[in-house]
Amino acid sequence: MYRRRAGRLDLDADPADGRASFEERVESRRLLEGDVSDRAVVDEAVRVATEEGGDDPTVAVNCAGVGSGGRFEEITVEDLRRTFRVHVEGTFNGCRAVLPGMDDAGGGAIVNTGSIAALVGWRATADYTPAKGAVEAMTRQLAAEASPKGVRVPLTARRDNRRATGERLRGPRWQPTRPRPRTAGRRPAAPRAGRRRSAPPVRTRPGGP
């Protein structure tokens, strides 16, 4: 839990260096370590944030992630399950933990972390790519349910990932909105070059000019 900005935090690679990086990048913070696939851990983190912040959180970002970096013939079922636990169950737990408070507050935003890999596929991401695909589907479903309550659920992906694949994610994702009338704000279409509009037929009364 933190306010303002933060960079990538990897406690598994080097716990001491990860904490130091967190302390340098974030001014007002509270670092809690735990497994996001454990619902009790996530619920406790939200409880602490509520107590220390004085209000229920109205913004939450689910960005925990892991991956084996292997191909289909290289990863194990345990690799797949671990990746899905962190990405899919972790995102689910995070959403479930903050939704009641956002409902009480009259709205909020839950930002889930996706990946362009879920749309185009990458080499050596046999467990990561399908997990991100599940996160996208979950985000779409939650947005459909939470949007009427004032809770926005966008999906974000790193910009460098988009450039690396030459692909582009289209606009804000999974934000159901009320469609506008087709005629609202539209101007009459201009006639095509080289073609003339036919004049409307002239009707006359019997016996008239």
C-alpha positions in Angstrom: 0.0 0.0 0.0 1.4 3.3 -0.9 0.6 6.7 -2.2 2.2 8.7 -5.0 4.5 6.8 -7.4 6.4 3.6 -7.2 8.6 1.5 -9.5 8.9 -2.2 -9.9 9.3 -4.0 -6.6 10.8 -7.5 -6.6 11.2 -8.9 -3.1 11.8 -12.4 -4.4 14.9 -11.5 -6.3 16.5 -9.5 -3.5 14.4 -8.7 -0.4 16.8 -6.1 1.0 17.2 -4.3 -2.3 13.5 -4.5 -3.0 12.7 -2.8 0.3 15.4 -0.1 -0.2 14.0 0.7 -3.7 10.5 1.0 -2.3 11.6 3.4 0.4 13.4 5.6 -2.1 10.6 5.8 -4.6 7.6 6.2 -2.3 7.1 9.0 0.2 4.0 8.0 2.1 4.0 4.2 2.3 3.4 1.0 4.2 5.0 -2.1 2.8 3.2 -5.4 3.7 4.7 -8.6 2.4 2.5 -11.6 1.7 1.0 -14.0 -0.9 -1.8 -12.3 -2.9 -3.3 -15.7 -3.7 -4.1 -16.0 0.1 -7.4 -14.2 0.6 -6.7 -13.7 4.3 -3.5 -11.8 3.5 -5.2 -9.5 1.1 -8.1 -8.9 3.4 -5.7 -8.0 6.2 -3.9 -5.6 3.9 -7.1 -3.8 3.0 -8.1 -3.7 6.7 -4.8 -2.0 7.6 -5.1 0.5 4.8 -8.6 1.4 5.9 -7.5 1.8 9.5 -4.4 3.9 8.7 -6.1 5.9 6.0 -9.3 6.6 7.9 -11.5 5.7 4.9 -12.2 2.7 2.7 -9.8 2.6 -0.3 -11.4 4.0 -3.4 -8.4 3.2 -5.7 -6.8 -0.2 -5.9 -4.2 -1.6 -8.3 -3.7 -5.3 -8.8 -0.2 -5.8 -10.2 1.4 -8.8 -8.6 2.9 -11.2 -11.1 5.1 -14.2 -11.7 6.1 -16.4 -14.6 8.3 -19.4 -15.3 9.6 -18.1 -18.7 9.2 -21.5 -20.3 7.7 -23.0 -23.4 4.8 -25.5 -23.3 7.1 -28.5 -23.3 9.2 -27.0 -20.6 6.8 -25.9 -17.9 5.1 -28.1 -15.4 1.6 -28.2 -14.1 2.9 -26.7 -10.9 4.4 -23.8 -12.8 1.0 -23.2 -14.4 -0.9 -23.4 -11.2 1.5 -21.1 -9.4 1.2 -18.5 -12.1 -2.6 -18.7 -12.2 -2.7 -18.5 -8.4 -0.8 -15.2 -8.4 -2.3 -13.5 -11.4 -5.8 -14.8 -11.4 -6.6 -15.7 -7.8 -4.5 -12.7 -6.6 -6.5 -10.3 -8.8 -9.7 -11.9 -7.7 -8.8 -11.5 -4.1 -7.8 -7.9 -4.5 -11.1 -7.0 -6.2 -13.2 -8.8 -3.7 -11.4 -7.2 -0.8 -12.0 -3.6 -1.9 -15.4 -3.8 -3.6 -17.5 -3.5 -0.4 -15.8 -0.3 0.7 -16.1 1.2 -2.8 -19.8 0.4 -2.8 -20.2 2.2 0.5 -18.2 5.2 -0.8 -20.4 5.4 -3.9 -17.7 4.6 -6.4 -14.0 4.0 -7.0 -11.5 2.4 -9.4 -9.9 -1.0 -9.6 -7.0 -1.1 -12.0 -6.0 -4.6 -13.1 -2.7 -5.4 -14.9 -2.9 -7.1 -18.2 -0.4 -7.8 -21.0 -0.3 -7.6 -24.8 0.8 -11.2 -24.6 -2.8 -12.2 -23.9 -3.7 -10.9 -27.3 -0.8 -11.9 -29.5 1.2 -14.5 -27.6 4.9 -14.5 -26.8 7.6 -17.1 -26.9 8.5 -18.7 -23.6 5.4 -17.5 -21.7 3.3 -20.7 -21.8 2.0 -20.1 -18.3 2.1 -16.3 -18.2 0.1 -15.6 -21.4 -3.0 -17.7 -20.5 -3.0 -16.3 -17.0 -3.1 -12.7 -18.4 -5.9 -13.8 -20.7 -7.9 -14.9 -17.7 -7.3 -11.6 -16.0 -8.6 -9.7 -19.0 -11.8 -11.8 -19.0 -12.2 -11.3 -15.3 -11.8 -7.5 -15.7 -14.4 -7.4 -18.4 -16.9 -9.3 -16.2 -16.2 -7.2 -13.1 -16.6 -4.0 -15.1 -20.0 -5.1 -16.3 -21.1 -5.8 -12.7 -19.5 -2.9 -10.9 -19.9 -0.1 -13.4 -23.6 0.6 -12.5 -22.4 1.1 -8.9 -19.9 3.8 -9.9 -16.8 1.5 -9.8 -14.6 1.7 -12.9 -12.4 -1.3 -13.7 -9.8 -0.5 -16.4 -7.1 -2.9 -17.6 -3.6 -1.5 -18.2 -0.5 -2.9 -19.9 3.0 -1.6 -20.1 3.6 0.7 -23.1 6.9 -0.8 -23.9 5.2 -4.2 -24.3 2.9 -2.7 -26.9 5.8 -1.2 -28.9 7.8 -4.4 -28.8 5.0 -6.3 -30.5 3.9 -3.6 -32.9 0.4 -4.1 -31.5 -1.9 -1.5 -30.0 -4.5 -1.8 -27.2 -7.6 0.1 -28.2 -8.6 2.9 -25.7 -9.9 2.4 -22.2 -10.7 -1.2 -21.7 -13.9 -2.8 -20.5 -15.8 0.3 -19.5 -19.4 -0.2 -20.4 -21.1 3.1 -21.2 -24.5 4.1 -22.3 -24.4 4.3 -26.1 -25.1 7.7 -27.6 -27.9 8.2 -30.2 -26.4 7.9 -33.6 -27.8 11.3 -34.7 -26.4 13.2 -31.7 -23.8 15.7 -32.7 -23.5 14.5 -36.3 -23.5 16.8 -39.3 -25.1 15.9 -42.6 -22.8 14.0 -44.8 -21.2 16.0 -47.5 -22.0 14.9 -51.1 -19.3 12.9 -52.8 -17.0 14.6 -55.3 -18.2 14.3 -58.9 -21.8 13.4 -57.9 -24.8 15.7 -57.8 -27.7 15.3 -55.5 -31.0 14.9 -57.4 -33.6 17.6 -56.7 -36.6 16.5 -54.7 -39.7 15.9 -56.8 -42.1 18.8 -57.2 -45.7 17.9 -56.5 -48.6 20.0 -57.9 -52.3 20.0 -57.2 -54.7 19.0 -59.9 -55.6 22.1 -61.9 -52.8 24.1 -60.4 -49.7 25.5 -62.2 
